[in-house]
Amino acid sequence: MKVAVVGGGISGLAAAWRLRGAGCEVVLLEADPCHGGKVRSEAVDGYLVEHGPNGFLDSRRQVLELARDAGLGARITQADLAAARRYLYLDGALKEAPHGPASFLAGSLLSARGKARMLAEPFVRARRSTEDESVLDFATRRIGREAAERLVDPMVTGIFAGDTSRLSLRAAFPRLHRLEQDHGGLMRGMVAMMRARKAGLDSASGPAGTLTSFPGGLGELIVALASGLGQAAHTARPVRALERIGHRWRVRAAGGEPIEADAVVLATPTDVTARLVASVAPGAVGPLEDIRYAPAAVVALGFPVGGLPRPLDGFGYLVPSGERRRVLGVLWSSTIFPGRAPAGHALIRTIVGGARHPELLDLDDEALIEVVVTELSVTMGGALPAPVFARVVRWPQGIPQYELGHLDRVAAAEAALRPTGGLHLAGNGLYGVSLADCVARADALPAIVLHTD
């Protein structure tokens, strides 16, 4: 079987890799001059800047297995032990996130009343309704409003840069939904997971894991996959149209002759996918176009270590929306992965924009850097010097928002494509935003594509 994969980000590259491994002839078509999508690593002036994701958790094995298959097993690198320490910016100061029940009870993240409400979670009756529920409503119902706003909100911000009142729990955090459904609550579910781990049983629903990457950044995985695919992987070939020709597909792409294939995998942003399927499956257009993306920008700044107001002694910090700051999260990149800044210097990577402050992406680079330096000076407890290095990366169509009804939209799009025969979906706009989610979808595609009724 010949399969055309449209989109050369991690979703498309992984899909092409797995399909070829299953015996398919593949051709991968990417519109940009280079592969990778938002997964890009840039080395400049002694700094290593990730344009998109910073790494992946090794507790989900999909990315590790793909990296090993691509020949990168010896280059897998875990984050420094210091990165286990994480902070939240609360009440005008950085506060260390708890490592366990004892540190949580002794800490000042929540009031006494907030702690008591959270500890009452095992006594909250499980919700059995099939109606979609927002992340905010779920967290408030189970652990109380204070914990939802001060603990869950920044966690969601760090992943989706989104609005917890609009994001779907089942779509955005399916593991949390399953904990309640399977065990009656979060704490009961976590206890069951710990018991399963001690018994040596697989517990894929747990969030634990160590942040992992490669010495040259996640871009190493992109290069290895694209190189391994060889001449089957094309760049600067945007797909213009799809046509059904008998029992096959004709893919019209710039820069070459049309390609005929038995199946097509669309690993593109959902608006691009909607445009491509409009003439062959118009019923899929609406559901795909209804999936919004939050704009985001990465502002990477380098400073002499001696000029910083505090040690960068951890992963970094997240900022709840209630704090009314203009940054979403701050990663101390050169602490997480030492060597990503020149000797005597530090690399701080800040995420701005999202659903909270999309207007910040309208600023020019100089103004945006000024905003970030000001915000860092406030949140890190002292004035920062002018950065000696700066890099701004803008993603106007940044992070997909899995809002209420997302799973229904995905199901409707899939149902509309099914009668066409041979059109399949992938990408972080549909099946999960993390690297592991994208690779997991790629792992599942050979069985889907090769299946015959």
ZITA-V171253 format. One line per field, one symbol per residue. phi: phi as a letter, one per 40 degrees, with the letter a starting at -180 (. if undefined). psi: psi as a letter, one per 30 degrees, with the letter a starting at -180 (. if undefined). A space follows every 10 residues. Layout:
phi: ???
psi: ???
//
This chain:
phi: .bbcbbhbcc cccccccccc cchccbbbbb cccachfcca bbbafgbbbc cbcciacccb cdcdcccccc gbdcbcbccc dccccbbbcb fgacbcccca dccccccbcb cdcccccccc dccccccbcc ccbccccccc ccbgcccccc bcdcccdcbb fbbccbcccc ccbcccccdc ccbgiccccc cccccccccg ccbcccccib cbabdcgcdd cccccccccg ccbbbfbccc abbcbgcbbb bcbcgicdbc acabbbbbdc ccddcccdcb accccddccc ccbccabbbb bbbcdcccca ccbichabbc cccfccbcab bcdcccbdgc acdgbbbbbb bbggccbccc ccccdccccc dccccccccc giccccccaa abbbbdbcbc bccdgccccc cccccccdcc ghbbbahccb bhccdccccc cccccdcccc cbc
psi: kkkkkjkhae eeeeeeeeee fgglklkkjk elfllfbfjk kkkkhfkjkk fblfalkffj feeeeeeeeg ggefgkklll ffffkllkjk hglkkkklfa eeeeeflgel leeeeeeefg efgkkkkgkf klkleeeeee eegleeeeef eeeeeeefef hajfffkkee eeifeeeeee eeffleeeee eeeeeeeefg lkiffkfllk kkbleglffe eeeeeeeefb ffjklhikke lkkjjbglkk jjklgllkkk lflkkjhlle eeeeeefeff ifffeeeeff jlkkklkkjk kklkeffkfl kihaealljl fffhlglelk kiefeejkgg llkglkkkjk klbafeifff fflleeeeee eeeeeeeefg glkklkkfkk kkkkieidkk jilkgeeeee eeeeeffeff jgklkllffe gkfleeeeee eeefeeeeef kk.
//
